Amino acid sequence: MRRLVLVVAVAAAIVACGDPNTGVGIEVIDAHVVRVIETGDHEGAKFQRLAVQLDGSLYRGEVVELEWDGRRALNENGFLAPGDRVLLTLSRTGNTRTYTISEIVRLPSLWPFVVILAVALVVVGRWKGLASLAGLGASIAVFLLAVLPAVRNGDDPLLATLIGSIGVLVVAVFVVHGFNRKSIAALVGTLGTLVLVVALAAAAIGIARITGLGTEDAIFVFVGTAGKVDMPRLVLAGVVVASLGALVDMAVGQASTAFELSAAGELRGRRLYVSALNVGRDHIGSLVNTLALAYFGGALPLIVLVSLGFQPLSVSINSEEITQSILAVLIASIGLVLCVPLTTAVATYLADRARVPS
């Protein structure tokens, strides 16, 4: 069953992606670098002149000379070498064809790390590690096949995300940890906390006057969908997704703690609840700190930009992009804290019920 879930998830992800070189009004062609003609610096901007061979289209095998200066900027880490694969954008003016290097093909370079992760999960986690891979694949498939198409078609992004999140939760909890009382306690605790997270995030977005249009990417989404996407609710959906993994981690940890304490000793009822809660309090501090560091690590270039002082600090720190990041950290952290007593209470109840003679 676990293997079937993994196969279905991978197949679904591939189908959902479709032709990777197809875009709206854009023709993209695979190519590779044959040789580097020149590497230089023009008025402080680094560039390369390259001979590039087309690997696709009707003109496959043709070699063209192109300049590469990065989509926005280039440094030594972005320099290309013979054999490197690139994506070319083709534009036509009459019978004239013009090629531009749009991007470096980077994803294949990540496969060794994917293999290392898979091997580490299987060696250390054994069947649980393999099940976690199946859960990950199924979770990705849920968002690719359900959430993204719904949002793209103009459906309520929050509703689509919540439905998808429930599917992800069921897969992540039951596939990895099995169908048992402990998993049920973790699922109930996560779902209950998720309701609180949605309510708090909705209130915060309204109070903070978040439009959802604070970044260039968000504006592209709004324009690209002709305004069909409700951007504030898309921000809300993002907070839900960002909180989900940490909430599952906390809920599973608390449920496991309660059941292990119950099985190892004579703890029941209030004593079991208090003991498990004490473990959860230690977990809260480390996980909230991890969550905050993960958010701000992703926003590090933005934080450095603010510190340079190109605009007044009061304007920078009140920008929607920074406020939105802080809001997400706060709401997710509140959710983590509330998840502990809620999941512990459910797990304590179910653990006590499991010890009642039938």
N, C-alpha and C positions, 0 to 999 in steps of 0.2 A: 504493500500500500504506500509506504513512504517513497519507494522508488518511482511508483506511478505518479505521485504528486510532483516529484522533482522533474520528471520527463514532461508532464503536462505544463508545468510552469515555464520551463525553458522553451518549449514549442510555442506557447502563447506569447512569450516575450518576443520571439523572432517574428511571428506573424504580425504582432502589433507594430513593430518597427517598419515593416514594408520595405520599399526601396530606399536605402539610406541616402542615395544621391538625388532624390526627387524633392524639390521644394516649390514654393509658389513663385512661378516666373523665373526660376533659376535653373540653369543647366550646369551640373557639376560632373567633372571627369576625373577618374583616377589617373595618377601619373607618378613618375619617380625621377629623382635627380640623377642625371648621367655624369655631370662633372661641374665643379665650381670654377667659373671663369674669373670672377673677381670678388674680393671681400674688401670693403672700404668703409669710410666714414664721411658722410656728406653733411656739412654744417651741424655737426654734433649728433647726427642720426646715422646709425649703423645700417649697412645694407649688404646684400650679396647679389651678384649677377650669376645666373645658373643656366645650364643647359638641361632641359627637362623633357623627358620622353613620355608621350601619351600612352596610357595602358588601356584606354577605353574609347568608345565612340567610333564613328566611321573612319576617323583619322588615326587610328591606333598605330603606333610605331613612329609617328611623326615627332621630330625633335624641335623644340622651340626654345628661344632664348628669353628668359624672364628675369625680372628684378624682384628680389624678396627683401622687404623691409618690415615684415610683421604686419599684422592687421592693424595694430595701434602703435607699437614700438618694438624694437628688437635689441637684444643684448647677446652676448656670446653664447648663452645657453640655448638660444633659439637658432643659432647658425645651422645650416643644413650641410650634409655631406653626401657624396655619391652613394646611391642605393636607398636613401631616405624617401619614403612615400609621402606624396602631397596630394591635395585636392585642388583642382583648377576650376575656376568659374569661367564659362564661355559666354561672350557677348558678341552679337553680330551687327554689323552696319553694312547693309547691302551684301556684297560678296566677301567682305572683309571679316575675318575672325580674329578676336582679341582674347587672349588668355590672361588670367590673373591668378596668382597663387592665393587661394582663399584660406587654407589651413594646412597644418602638418597632421598627418595621420598618427595620432598618439596612442589610441586605445590598445593596439596590439602590444605596446611596451608594458602594459599593466598585467598581461597574462601570467608572467612568472609569479607575481604577488598574489594573484588569484589562486594559483596552484599551491603556493606556500600556505595561504589561509586554509584552503581545503584540507591539505595534509595535516596541518596543525590541529584543525578541528577534529579530524578523524582519529589521529594518534592520541590526543589528550582527552577529547570528549567521547571517543568511541561511537557507540550508536547514537548517543545524544548529540554529538557533533555532526554526524551525518544527518540526523533529523533536523538540526538547526539549518543546515544547507538547504534541505527541502523546504523548510519554513520560509527561508529568505527568498528562494525562487518563487514560491507561491505568492508571497507578499508583493514582490515586484510585479508579478503577472496581474494581481488584483488591481494595482494602481494603473498599469498600462492598459488593461482591457476594460476597466470600469470607470475609474475616477477621471483619467485624462480625457477620454472621449466625451464624457458627460460635460466636463468643464468647457472643453473646446466647442461643444454644440450650444453653449449658452445656458445649460442647466445650472441650478443653484450649486455653486462650488462647495458650500458647507455641507449640504445634504449628501452630495455625491461622495465627499470625503468621509463623512461619518459612516455611510453605508460601507464604503471600502475599508474603513478602519475596523469596523466590526468583523468583516471578513478576514482581515489581516490578523486581528486578535485571536479569532477562533483557530486559525491555522497555526499562528506562532505559539500559542499556548498548548493546544491539544496535540499537534504533530510532534512538537519537541518534548513535551512533558507527559504525554499520554492522557487518556480520559480517566480522571480520578477526582477525588474530593479536593485534593490540593490544587489541581488545575482549575476546577470550578471556582474555588475561593479566589484564585488569582484573577480569573476572568471577571468575576462579579466585582472585585475590588477595582480593577482597571476601568471597567465600564462606568461604575459609579463615580469614580474620580473624573473620568472624561466628561461627564455631564457637568460637573462643577467647573472644569477647565473652560468648556464652551461658554458657560454663563459668565464667568469672570472675564474671559477674553472679549466677549461681545460688549460688556460694559466698559472695559478699558479702551477699546477701539473707538467707541462713541465719545467717551470723556476726553480722550487725547486728540480727537479730531483727525483720526487716521483716514486718509483718502484711498490708500492702496496704490497711489500713483507717485510714490516718492523715489522710485528708481527708474533708470532708463529701460530695464527689462520689463517692468510693470507697464510702462507707457506703451512699449511695443506690443505687449499682450492685449492691452485695451484697444489700441488702434487696429491690430491684426485681426481681432474678432469683431470689428465694427461696433465696439461698445457693448457687446452681448454679455460680457463677463462682469459680474458684480464684484468690483475690485476690493472693497472693504471686507466682503465675505470671503474672498479669496485669501486675504491676509489672515482672517479668522481660521480658515481651513489649514493654512500653513502652520499656525500655532498648534493646531490639533495634531498634525502629522509630526511636528518637531517634538511634541511632548510624549508621543505615543511610546517610543522605544524606552525612554526612561521610566515611564509609568509601568510598563510591562515588567521591566527589570526589578523595580521596587516591589511590585505586587507579587511576583513569583518568589522573590527573596523572603518576603514576609510570610507568605503561605508556607514555604518550605521550613522556615524557622519554627512556626507554630506547630506544624505536624511533627517535626523532628523532636522538639521539646516534649510534645505529648507522648511520643513513642519511647523516648529515653527515660522518662521518669513518671512520677505520679501527678504531675501538674494538670490541673483541669480548671475550667471556668475562669474566674478573675485572676488567679495566680498565673495561669497559662498566658492570659492576655497581657498582663503586666510584664512578664518575662520576655515574651516575644516583642512587645513594644519597646523595651529597653534595647534590644538588638537593633530594632528599626531606627531608633534615635541615632545610633552610631552610623548607620547606613545613610541617613538623611544628609549629614554633614558632608560626607565624601561625595555623594552623588550630586548634590546641589552645586558643589564646587566644580565637579567635572562638567556638569551641564553649562555652567557659566563660562568656563574656560573654552569649551567647544564652540560656543556662540561667538565669543570675542576673538577666538583664534581665527575663525572664518572672516571676521570683520577687521582683522589687524591692519590691512592696507588703509581702510577707511579711518581707523583710529590714528594711524601715523599721519594721514593727510590732515586731519583735524588739528593735530599737534603742530603742524607747520605754520598754522596761523594765517592762511591765505584769506580767510574771512573771520570776522569776530567770533570768539569762542561761544558767546551767547547765542549766535545764529547757528553755529555748527551743532552744538549739543541739543538744540531744539529742532533740528531737521527731522523730517519724517523717517528717514532711513535709520538714524541712530535711535530715535525714540521707539521705533518699531522693534529693533533688536533688543533694547532694554525691556520693553513690554513683554516680548516672547520669553525672555529669561525669567522675569518676575512671575508670569502666569504659570510657566512650566514648573518653577520651583515651588509655588504654592500648591500646585497639583501633587507634586512629590510628597510634600509634607502631609497633605490631607489623605494621600493614598495609604500611609502607614497605619493610622488608627482604623480606617475603614476596612482595609484588607485583613488586618489582624483580627478584627472583630468577627468577620465572616469566617476566617480560617479557624479561629478558636471554637466557634459554634460547630462547624463541620467536624473538627477533630474530636470534640466532645461527643458528637453524635456517633462517630465511628467507633467509639469505645463503649457505647451503650450495648449491652448484650441483646441480641435479636431474639 
